[in-house]
Amino acid sequence: MNEETKNTSESLDLKMFADKLVEEKKYPENLEKEVIDQIKKDVLSRLEDAVNMVIISNLSEDKLVEFNDLMDKDVSDEEMQKFCSDSIPGLSQLIASELILFKQTYLA
């Protein structure tokens, strides 16, 4: 995800989700703030990768070609989200399922 994408509400939701996961993991209280911040950043990156994999793995071959073309054109986040939503039936549910699985794995 590029810097612009990180400013979307979906990305803010992922950031809040990552922050909550790190809190729920109950790392030792004596960890420095910088360490916790780096853990949160790493978890967010892994979450973004997981969401991106859900999208890519659920696109048909022809839609994947279109997706790559859109990426090359650097279209707006809204256009990309619309394309993904239109191209992948039940995308929100697929992403939600992936986030639940990620949470279960991370907190195990």
Phi, psi and omega in degrees: 000138179275174183300321181297319181297327182294347181268358181285162181296326177299318180292324176295321176297318178296321178297316178296321178297316179297315179300317180294320178300317180296321176297315182292335180291339177057061173292158180304141182299333186275005176291140180292152181304320180299323179292314178298318178299320179291321177299315179299318179297318179295317179296318178299317179299317178295322177296314179300318178299318180297316179295317179298322178294322177300315181296307184297318183287347180254007175267138174292167182302316181291324178289329178294322176297315177299318179302312180297321177298317178296320178298319180294328181278351180055053180290168181293159178300321181296318179296318180294317179297319179296316179301312181296315179297319180289330186270340184236104178299135178069028183302317181301318180292322178297317180293317179301317179298319179295321179293322177296314179298317179300314181299315180299317180293315183294320184273354181292000000 
